[in-house]
Amino acid sequence: MEKIKYSEILRSNLKLKKEVSSQKPYNLRILSNVTCNVLGDVIAYGLYGQGVNAAVSLGNYDNILQDSFSVDGLQAVIVHYDLFGILGKKDIYCEDLTSGQIRDIEETLTGELGMIIRNLSGVPCVIFDSFSAAAWPVNPLRGNQVKELAGRLNLYLEQNRTSNMTIADIDWAIRSIGRESSFDFKLNNLTKTLYTIDFDLEYSRMIFPLLLKVTGHGKKAVIFDCDNTLWKGILGEDGFDGIDMSFHSKAGSFYHQVQQMAVWLSKHGVLIGLCSKNNPEDVQQVLDSHPDMALKNENIVVSEVNWNDKASNLRQIAAELNIGLDSLVFVDDSSFEINLIREQLPQVTCLQVPQAIDTYPGEFARMVNTYFFISSSKADLEKTLQYKQQAQRNKSMREFTDMDSYLKSLSIKVELNIDKAQEVERVAQLTQKTNQFNLCTNRYTESQIEEIRNSNGKHFISATVSDKFGDSGLTGVAILSCNGNTAHIDDFLMSCRIMGRNIERVIMDSLVSLLGEWGCKKIESAYIPTQKNKPVADFYNQCGFKVVEEKDGTKSYALEIEDYVQSGITYIETKTNK
């Protein structure tokens, strides 16, 4: 997050909040034993700027345990239990504490931490700040008991971490800007505000990718120009042998480092693409056979290498990947091209290659750390292959003159599972990041999905999709509640990767049939509008549901099961494992 004065943040928040006020609020609370008013405003500022209606609240000062009992309706909680705030209350220098006093403090804290973690287990996103000894001016070359205490408490957090909980290393933020810039001990004496705004900005930048992901505003793809972006030089002028990206070269090594980071990103669920004005066969030759090229075809999901304007190419890339333009980061060396994209496609985040090329890898890494929350889940690791398969589908589609013939050619198969234990993690992940085809946009944690699996009246139905090009994996979820003769679809969502193939209709056919078999006579549900789910605003209408109430864009629906008309789609094979 950029350097900015607190007064500017407050002024900007008044304006930005109005711009996102029509969106569903994202309720986030900070629980802390030091004053965090400024941090709350900084976090709201960052989220407002990304289109999130952030409703940031503060718990009562130094009341973390008690406040952790009252978290209903919260989608995120940040817990900052500060050691300086704890030990600073004692009328004794921290290093003079006896081993018995340290032991008592540790036992009290771990007891409280255990209860806090349990109390927050139902909150979709919990960020627990690590404990730090950095506030004390202790010689780092010798051991000290506060640092050792912090280490043991952090180990306790790690060992007791729940699936909805992320541990934020605040020492990273302190190291990034320095100890002197992180703490304001004078203000702490007056208002218990220990941390400076510079620290709050750096800390917010650290947790920002996670907040973007859980609010559905994370970036999904990095699209590179080629000349003077992936390598030094212009391919059309300097030729195959004249461009430089060698790890052993003085200038080329910096481009090589960026390529290596791009390769790593491609292995962790980030989509990598090319958007370059070049002869496509020349670029392909570099990808295929240049000895210094770290980024290969296998890492690249989409490529628009031609002489079209780059704004048009980026639109095409977003359409081909079936993601929003706001999911793209574009990297280019040309100020002309960067300004063009900023003017014509303001949704796209741009990074211009710096003139001081030695700073390029650091700037690129900073961008990644700001916008991408890197995951190592099995589903994310398979993304590159799945999007390559999607590109093959799009290419195949151009060979057909009508959509039905194309869809019939795919040999689509949909397999539905009910409350399958092995799918809890993926189901929760899908609810947290799916935006376009998402009727209610409820976010669930793994523990909440596990509760649904073990309950009597609620179920989750997962849909796994495959076709002749490959396996798209678990890409659809319905959350159902059954109460007597009435069922309620709490949410129905699908990955954007499988939109546009009528899969949603055959899933609904199966859901209605299943609920009928369970003895339900009526189904109720709703469409709750967000900034991104407009494509499914009329989905329930198309399925024959009737609107019973409409208010502020939210539509409540009902369907008598006996009145439901099956879609009649026969080219998609469906199977429900009961």
ChimeraX attribute file (.defattr): number of C-alpha atoms within 10 A of each C-alpha:
attribute: neighborCount
match mode: 1-to-1
recipient: residues
	/A:1	18
	/A:2	9
	/A:3	9
	/A:4	12
	/A:5	10
	/A:6	14
	/A:7	9
	/A:8	9
	/A:9	17
	/A:10	16
	/A:11	11
	/A:12	14
	/A:13	20
	/A:14	11
	/A:15	11
	/A:16	22
	/A:17	20
	/A:18	11
	/A:19	15
	/A:20	19
	/A:21	14
	/A:22	14
	/A:23	14
	/A:24	16
	/A:25	14
	/A:26	18
	/A:27	16
	/A:28	24
	/A:29	21
	/A:30	23
	/A:31	25
	/A:32	23
	/A:33	21
	/A:34	22
	/A:35	22
	/A:36	21
	/A:37	13
	/A:38	18
	/A:39	21
	/A:40	20
	/A:41	19
	/A:42	25
	/A:43	23
	/A:44	24
	/A:45	23
	/A:46	23
	/A:47	25
	/A:48	22
	/A:49	16
	/A:50	16
	/A:51	18
	/A:52	26
	/A:53	23
	/A:54	25
	/A:55	18
	/A:56	22
	/A:57	17
	/A:58	18
	/A:59	21
	/A:60	15
	/A:61	15
	/A:62	18
	/A:63	13
	/A:64	20
	/A:65	17
	/A:66	15
	/A:67	19
	/A:68	19
	/A:69	13
	/A:70	12
	/A:71	17
	/A:72	10
	/A:73	11
	/A:74	19
	/A:75	22
	/A:76	25
	/A:77	25
	/A:78	22
	/A:79	24
	/A:80	21
	/A:81	22
	/A:82	21
	/A:83	21
	/A:84	19
	/A:85	18
	/A:86	14
	/A:87	16
	/A:88	12
	/A:89	8
	/A:90	10
	/A:91	7
	/A:92	10
	/A:93	10
	/A:94	16
	/A:95	12
	/A:96	10
	/A:97	15
	/A:98	11
	/A:99	10
	/A:100	9
	/A:101	11
	/A:102	18
	/A:103	13
	/A:104	11
	/A:105	15
	/A:106	16
	/A:107	13
	/A:108	11
	/A:109	15
	/A:110	15
	/A:111	11
	/A:112	14
	/A:113	19
	/A:114	15
	/A:115	15
	/A:116	18
	/A:117	21
	/A:118	14
	/A:119	17
	/A:120	23
	/A:121	19
	/A:122	22
	/A:123	22
	/A:124	23
	/A:125	26
	/A:126	23
	/A:127	19
	/A:128	22
	/A:129	21
	/A:130	23
	/A:131	26
	/A:132	23
	/A:133	19
	/A:134	21
	/A:135	18
	/A:136	15
	/A:137	8
	/A:138	14
	/A:139	8
	/A:140	9
	/A:141	6
	/A:142	6
	/A:143	10
	/A:144	14
	/A:145	16
	/A:146	22
	/A:147	18
	/A:148	13
	/A:149	19
	/A:150	19
	/A:151	16
	/A:152	15
	/A:153	20
	/A:154	19
	/A:155	14
	/A:156	14
	/A:157	22
	/A:158	14
	/A:159	9
	/A:160	14
	/A:161	17
	/A:162	16
	/A:163	14
	/A:164	21
	/A:165	23
	/A:166	19
	/A:167	18
	/A:168	19
	/A:169	17
	/A:170	20
	/A:171	17
	/A:172	13
	/A:173	21
	/A:174	23
	/A:175	13
	/A:176	14
	/A:177	13
	/A:178	15
	/A:179	17
	/A:180	11
	/A:181	15
	/A:182	22
	/A:183	20
	/A:184	17
	/A:185	16
	/A:186	11
	/A:187	13
	/A:188	16
	/A:189	10
	/A:190	9
	/A:191	11
	/A:192	17
	/A:193	20
	/A:194	22
	/A:195	22
	/A:196	18
	/A:197	19
	/A:198	21
	/A:199	23
	/A:200	22
	/A:201	20
	/A:202	21
	/A:203	24
	/A:204	22
	/A:205	21
	/A:206	22
	/A:207	21
	/A:208	21
	/A:209	21
	/A:210	22
	/A:211	23
	/A:212	22
	/A:213	19
	/A:214	22
	/A:215	25
	/A:216	20
	/A:217	22
	/A:218	22
	/A:219	25
	/A:220	21
	/A:221	26
	/A:222	23
	/A:223	25
	/A:224	22
	/A:225	23
	/A:226	22
	/A:227	21
	/A:228	20
	/A:229	24
	/A:230	28
	/A:231	24
	/A:232	22
	/A:233	19
	/A:234	17
	/A:235	21
	/A:236	15
	/A:237	9
	/A:238	12
	/A:239	12
	/A:240	17
	/A:241	9
	/A:242	13
	/A:243	22
	/A:244	27
	/A:245	28
	/A:246	20
	/A:247	16
	/A:248	12
	/A:249	12
	/A:250	11
	/A:251	16
	/A:252	22
	/A:253	21
	/A:254	25
	/A:255	26
	/A:256	25
	/A:257	20
	/A:258	23
	/A:259	22
	/A:260	16
	/A:261	18
	/A:262	27
	/A:263	19
	/A:264	14
	/A:265	22
	/A:266	26
	/A:267	21
	/A:268	21
	/A:269	24
	/A:270	26
	/A:271	25
	/A:272	24
	/A:273	25
	/A:274	23
	/A:275	25
	/A:276	24
	/A:277	19
	/A:278	19
	/A:279	13
	/A:280	14
	/A:281	11
	/A:282	15
	/A:283	20
	/A:284	14
	/A:285	11
	/A:286	19
	/A:287	18
	/A:288	13
	/A:289	11
	/A:290	16
	/A:291	10
	/A:292	18
	/A:293	20
	/A:294	21
	/A:295	22
	/A:296	15
	/A:297	12
	/A:298	12
	/A:299	21
	/A:300	21
	/A:301	25
	/A:302	24
	/A:303	20
	/A:304	21
	/A:305	22
	/A:306	15
	/A:307	13
	/A:308	13
	/A:309	14
	/A:310	20
	/A:311	19
	/A:312	13
	/A:313	20
	/A:314	23
	/A:315	14
	/A:316	16
	/A:317	24
	/A:318	17
	/A:319	12
	/A:320	17
	/A:321	20
	/A:322	18
	/A:323	19
	/A:324	19
	/A:325	21
	/A:326	18
	/A:327	18
	/A:328	24
	/A:329	21
	/A:330	21
	/A:331	23
	/A:332	23
	/A:333	19
	/A:334	16
	/A:335	12
	/A:336	10
	/A:337	19
	/A:338	20
	/A:339	14
	/A:340	15
	/A:341	21
	/A:342	15
	/A:343	12
	/A:344	11
	/A:345	17
	/A:346	13
	/A:347	16
	/A:348	20
	/A:349	20
	/A:350	21
	/A:351	18
	/A:352	18
	/A:353	21
	/A:354	16
	/A:355	9
	/A:356	7
	/A:357	18
	/A:358	15
	/A:359	12
	/A:360	19
	/A:361	21
	/A:362	14
	/A:363	17
	/A:364	20
	/A:365	13
	/A:366	14
	/A:367	16
	/A:368	20
	/A:369	17
	/A:370	20
	/A:371	24
	/A:372	21
	/A:373	22
	/A:374	17
	/A:375	14
	/A:376	11
	/A:377	13
	/A:378	11
	/A:379	19
	/A:380	17
	/A:381	17
	/A:382	18
	/A:383	20
	/A:384	23
	/A:385	21
	/A:386	20
	/A:387	20
	/A:388	20
	/A:389	19
	/A:390	22
	/A:391	18
	/A:392	12
	/A:393	19
	/A:394	14
	/A:395	12
	/A:396	13
	/A:397	17
	/A:398	11
	/A:399	9
	/A:400	13
	/A:401	9
	/A:402	10
	/A:403	13
	/A:404	12
	/A:405	12
	/A:406	18
	/A:407	19
	/A:408	14
	/A:409	15
	/A:410	19
	/A:411	14
	/A:412	20
	/A:413	18
	/A:414	22
	/A:415	17
	/A:416	22
	/A:417	18
	/A:418	16
	/A:419	22
	/A:420	16
	/A:421	12
	/A:422	8
	/A:423	19
	/A:424	20
	/A:425	17
	/A:426	20
	/A:427	26
	/A:428	21
	/A:429	18
	/A:430	20
	/A:431	27
	/A:432	20
	/A:433	19
	/A:434	25
	/A:435	26
	/A:436	23
	/A:437	23
	/A:438	29
	/A:439	28
	/A:440	20
	/A:441	26
	/A:442	18
	/A:443	21
	/A:444	22
	/A:445	24
	/A:446	21
	/A:447	19
	/A:448	18
	/A:449	23
	/A:450	20
	/A:451	14
	/A:452	19
	/A:453	19
	/A:454	13
	/A:455	12
	/A:456	11
	/A:457	13
	/A:458	20
	/A:459	23
	/A:460	25
	/A:461	21
	/A:462	27
	/A:463	25
	/A:464	18
	/A:465	21
	/A:466	18
	/A:467	18
	/A:468	12
	/A:469	16
	/A:470	16
	/A:471	16
	/A:472	21
	/A:473	18
	/A:474	22
	/A:475	23
	/A:476	27
	/A:477	25
	/A:478	23
	/A:479	21
	/A:480	21
	/A:481	21
	/A:482	19
	/A:483	11
	/A:484	12
	/A:485	13
	/A:486	18
	/A:487	25
	/A:488	20
	/A:489	21
	/A:490	20
	/A:491	22
	/A:492	25
	/A:493	24
	/A:494	24
	/A:495	21
	/A:496	18
	/A:497	16
	/A:498	18
	/A:499	14
	/A:500	11
	/A:501	16
	/A:502	15
	/A:503	22
	/A:504	20
	/A:505	18
	/A:506	19
	/A:507	24
	/A:508	17
	/A:509	19
	/A:510	17
	/A:511	18
	/A:512	24
	/A:513	15
	/A:514	14
	/A:515	21
	/A:516	17
	/A:517	10
	/A:518	13
	/A:519	13
	/A:520	20
	/A:521	18
	/A:522	20
	/A:523	22
	/A:524	19
	/A:525	22
	/A:526	23
	/A:527	26
	/A:528	21
	/A:529	21
	/A:530	19
	/A:531	13
	/A:532	16
	/A:533	18
	/A:534	17
	/A:535	11
	/A:536	17
	/A:537	19
	/A:538	13
	/A:539	16
	/A:540	22
	/A:541	12
	/A:542	12
	/A:543	17
	/A:544	16
	/A:545	22
	/A:546	16
	/A:547	17
	/A:548	12
	/A:549	12
	/A:550	12
	/A:551	8
	/A:552	8
	/A:553	13
	/A:554	15
	/A:555	19
	/A:556	18
	/A:557	21
	/A:558	20
	/A:559	22
	/A:560	16
	/A:561	17
	/A:562	10
	/A:563	11
	/A:564	14
	/A:565	11
	/A:566	15
	/A:567	13
	/A:568	9
	/A:569	13
	/A:570	9
	/A:571	16
	/A:572	17
	/A:573	15
	/A:574	19
	/A:575	14
	/A:576	16
	/A:577	8
	/A:578	8
